[in-house]
Amino acid sequence: MLRVITVGAAQLGPIARSAPDAALLLAGMCGSDPGLPLARPDRAGDFLDLRPAPLRGLRVAWTFDLGDLPVQPEVRRVLAARRGWLEDAGCAVTDAAPALSDADETFQVLRAALMAGMAPLLRVHREQIKATLAWNIEKGIALTGEQIAAARASQAEIFGRVRSFLADGPYDVLALPTVQVVPFPVEQEWVAEINGEPMATYIDWMRSCSRITVSAHPAVSVPAGLTDSGLTGTALELKVHFTKNQGIPIHRIAADDPSNAAAVREVDLRKKYRYTRLVPCETVCTSCTAPS
C-alpha cells in the first residue's frame, strides 16, 4: 500500500525564549479544529504540566553532517563541546544518522510546488520580486504532476525511514547542527559555497535543516554556544520520533533541568547563550535579554 504524507514542506511551531514559553505557545496551538482535519488532538494540559526530564541514560544519535553535508569548522567546534556536555550529563552518545541525501530533491520539488502558488504575484509584479524567488516560482510552475506525486511518495518513505531509525533502533534522539554555517553579512543574500563546495541553489546551504523538515518529525532547535568572535553562535537541533504512547515527548527533552549542564537545557536567551547575531544584542534591542 502506498502511504503519502500531505504536509508539504511547511511546518508550524513556536519561537520562544524558554522551554516553558514554548510549551505555553504549543498549548495555544494544539487541539482539534474542524477546519484543519490533520490537526493533532493534543490537549493543552499535555504542554502545561512539564517536569524536567533526566538526561542520564538518554540515547543520542549524533551527527555533524548527516553523512555528506559540508559544515563550517567553527560550527563543528562549538557543537563538539556540547557533545561533551551531553556525555558528562550521562547521555549515551553514538555517531549515527539515517541516510537522508534523497531528501534534498524531495524538498526542492515540494518547496517549488508551494512557490507556484505565487505565480499570479510574479506575473503582476515581476520587477519587484528578487531573482531567487522568481526562479523558485518558475521552477514550481514547470513541475509536472508526476514529479509532485513522486516527491510526496518520497517524503512518505523518508518519514518511515527516520521513524524506524529512532523507534526501532537504539536511539531516543537525533542531534545535529541546525545550520551548516555561522551567520554571514546581512548584505549577502545567501551562502554560495561552504568549505569550498559550491551551492547549486540559494537554499542548498540550509540542507541540515531542510532534510529534517522533509522527514515530517518533530524537532527543536536550541542555542549551543558562541563562536570565537563572541557575537555569533550556532544551534543544535534535536530530533525525536514521538507518538502518543511511544517515545520521549520532545517538549520534555527540551525542558530546563538546572542540575544538568547539557545542550538540551532550557532555551533561555537571558542566560549564557544567544541565537546567532551579527552584532551584540544590546545594540539592537533589549526585549529578549531584559529580566522578566
FENBEL-V809770 format. One record per residue. N is the residue number from 1. RES is the residue in one letter. SS is DSSP state (@ for helix, = for strand, . for the rest). Layout:
n->N res->RES ss->SS
n->N res->RES ss->SS
This chain:
n->1 res->M ss->.
n->2 res->L ss->.
n->3 res->R ss->.
n->4 res->V ss->.
n->5 res->I ss->.
n->6 res->T ss->.
n->7 res->V ss->.
n->8 res->G ss->.
n->9 res->A ss->.
n->10 res->A ss->.
n->11 res->Q ss->.
n->12 res->L ss->.
n->13 res->G ss->.
n->14 res->P ss->.
n->15 res->I ss->.
n->16 res->A ss->.
n->17 res->R ss->.
n->18 res->S ss->.
n->19 res->A ss->@
n->20 res->P ss->@
n->21 res->D ss->@
n->22 res->A ss->@
n->23 res->A ss->@
n->24 res->L ss->@
n->25 res->L ss->@
n->26 res->L ss->@
n->27 res->A ss->@
n->28 res->G ss->@
n->29 res->M ss->@
n->30 res->C ss->.
n->31 res->G ss->.
n->32 res->S ss->.
n->33 res->D ss->=
n->34 res->P ss->.
n->35 res->G ss->.
n->36 res->L ss->=
n->37 res->P ss->.
n->38 res->L ss->.
n->39 res->A ss->.
n->40 res->R ss->.
n->41 res->P ss->.
n->42 res->D ss->.
n->43 res->R ss->.
n->44 res->A ss->.
n->45 res->G ss->@
n->46 res->D ss->@
n->47 res->F ss->@
n->48 res->L ss->@
n->49 res->D ss->.
n->50 res->L ss->.
n->51 res->R ss->.
n->52 res->P ss->.
n->53 res->A ss->.
n->54 res->P ss->.
n->55 res->L ss->.
n->56 res->R ss->.
n->57 res->G ss->.
n->58 res->L ss->.
n->59 res->R ss->=
n->60 res->V ss->=
n->61 res->A ss->=
n->62 res->W ss->=
n->63 res->T ss->.
n->64 res->F ss->.
n->65 res->D ss->.
n->66 res->L ss->.
n->67 res->G ss->.
n->68 res->D ss->.
n->69 res->L ss->.
n->70 res->P ss->.
n->71 res->V ss->.
n->72 res->Q ss->.
n->73 res->P ss->@
n->74 res->E ss->@
n->75 res->V ss->@
n->76 res->R ss->@
n->77 res->R ss->@
n->78 res->V ss->@
n->79 res->L ss->@
n->80 res->A ss->@
n->81 res->A ss->@
n->82 res->R ss->@
n->83 res->R ss->@
n->84 res->G ss->@
n->85 res->W ss->@
n->86 res->L ss->@
n->87 res->E ss->@
n->88 res->D ss->@
n->89 res->A ss->.
n->90 res->G ss->.
n->91 res->C ss->.
n->92 res->A ss->=
n->93 res->V ss->=
n->94 res->T ss->=
n->95 res->D ss->=
n->96 res->A ss->.
n->97 res->A ss->.
n->98 res->P ss->.
n->99 res->A ss->.
n->100 res->L ss->.
n->101 res->S ss->.
n->102 res->D ss->.
n->103 res->A ss->@
n->104 res->D ss->@
n->105 res->E ss->@
n->106 res->T ss->@
n->107 res->F ss->@
n->108 res->Q ss->@
n->109 res->V ss->@
n->110 res->L ss->@
n->111 res->R ss->@
n->112 res->A ss->@
n->113 res->A ss->@
n->114 res->L ss->@
n->115 res->M ss->@
n->116 res->A ss->@
n->117 res->G ss->@
n->118 res->M ss->@
n->119 res->A ss->@
n->120 res->P ss->@
n->121 res->L ss->@
n->122 res->L ss->@
n->123 res->R ss->@
n->124 res->V ss->@
n->125 res->H ss->@
n->126 res->R ss->@
n->127 res->E ss->@
n->128 res->Q ss->@
n->129 res->I ss->.
n->130 res->K ss->.
n->131 res->A ss->@
n->132 res->T ss->@
n->133 res->L ss->@
n->134 res->A ss->@
n->135 res->W ss->@
n->136 res->N ss->@
n->137 res->I ss->@
n->138 res->E ss->@
n->139 res->K ss->@
n->140 res->G ss->@
n->141 res->I ss->@
n->142 res->A ss->@
n->143 res->L ss->.
n->144 res->T ss->.
n->145 res->G ss->@
n->146 res->E ss->@
n->147 res->Q ss->@
n->148 res->I ss->@
n->149 res->A ss->@
n->150 res->A ss->@
n->151 res->A ss->@
n->152 res->R ss->@
n->153 res->A ss->@
n->154 res->S ss->@
n->155 res->Q ss->@
n->156 res->A ss->@
n->157 res->E ss->@
n->158 res->I ss->@
n->159 res->F ss->@
n->160 res->G ss->@
n->161 res->R ss->@
n->162 res->V ss->@
n->163 res->R ss->@
n->164 res->S ss->@
n->165 res->F ss->@
n->166 res->L ss->@
n->167 res->A ss->@
n->168 res->D ss->@
n->169 res->G ss->.
n->170 res->P ss->.
n->171 res->Y ss->.
n->172 res->D ss->.
n->173 res->V ss->=
n->174 res->L ss->=
n->175 res->A ss->=
n->176 res->L ss->=
n->177 res->P ss->=
n->178 res->T ss->.
n->179 res->V ss->.
n->180 res->Q ss->.
n->181 res->V ss->.
n->182 res->V ss->.
n->183 res->P ss->.
n->184 res->F ss->.
n->185 res->P ss->.
n->186 res->V ss->.
n->187 res->E ss->.
n->188 res->Q ss->.
n->189 res->E ss->.
n->190 res->W ss->.
n->191 res->V ss->.
n->192 res->A ss->.
n->193 res->E ss->=
n->194 res->I ss->=
n->195 res->N ss->.
n->196 res->G ss->.
n->197 res->E ss->=
n->198 res->P ss->=
n->199 res->M ss->.
n->200 res->A ss->.
n->201 res->T ss->.
n->202 res->Y ss->.
n->203 res->I ss->.
n->204 res->D ss->@
n->205 res->W ss->@
n->206 res->M ss->@
n->207 res->R ss->@
n->208 res->S ss->@
n->209 res->C ss->@
n->210 res->S ss->@
n->211 res->R ss->@
n->212 res->I ss->@
n->213 res->T ss->@
n->214 res->V ss->@
n->215 res->S ss->@
n->216 res->A ss->.
n->217 res->H ss->.
n->218 res->P ss->.
n->219 res->A ss->=
n->220 res->V ss->=
n->221 res->S ss->=
n->222 res->V ss->=
n->223 res->P ss->=
n->224 res->A ss->=
n->225 res->G ss->=
n->226 res->L ss->=
n->227 res->T ss->.
n->228 res->D ss->.
n->229 res->S ss->.
n->230 res->G ss->.
n->231 res->L ss->.
n->232 res->T ss->.
n->233 res->G ss->=
n->234 res->T ss->=
n->235 res->A ss->=
n->236 res->L ss->=
n->237 res->E ss->=
n->238 res->L ss->=
n->239 res->K ss->=
n->240 res->V ss->.
n->241 res->H ss->.
n->242 res->F ss->.
n->243 res->T ss->.
n->244 res->K ss->.
n->245 res->N ss->.
n->246 res->Q ss->.
n->247 res->G ss->.
n->248 res->I ss->.
n->249 res->P ss->.
n->250 res->I ss->@
n->251 res->H ss->@
n->252 res->R ss->@
n->253 res->I ss->@
n->254 res->A ss->.
n->255 res->A ss->.
n->256 res->D ss->.
n->257 res->D ss->.
n->258 res->P ss->.
n->259 res->S ss->.
n->260 res->N ss->.
n->261 res->A ss->.
n->262 res->A ss->.
n->263 res->A ss->.
n->264 res->V ss->.
n->265 res->R ss->.
n->266 res->E ss->.
n->267 res->V ss->.
n->268 res->D ss->.
n->269 res->L ss->.
n->270 res->R ss->.
n->271 res->K ss->.
n->272 res->K ss->.
n->273 res->Y ss->.
n->274 res->R ss->.
n->275 res->Y ss->.
n->276 res->T ss->.
n->277 res->R ss->.
n->278 res->L ss->.
n->279 res->V ss->.
n->280 res->P ss->.
n->281 res->C ss->@
n->282 res->E ss->@
n->283 res->T ss->@
n->284 res->V ss->.
n->285 res->C ss->.
n->286 res->T ss->.
n->287 res->S ss->.
n->288 res->C ss->.
n->289 res->T ss->.
n->290 res->A ss->.
n->291 res->P ss->.
n->292 res->S ss->.
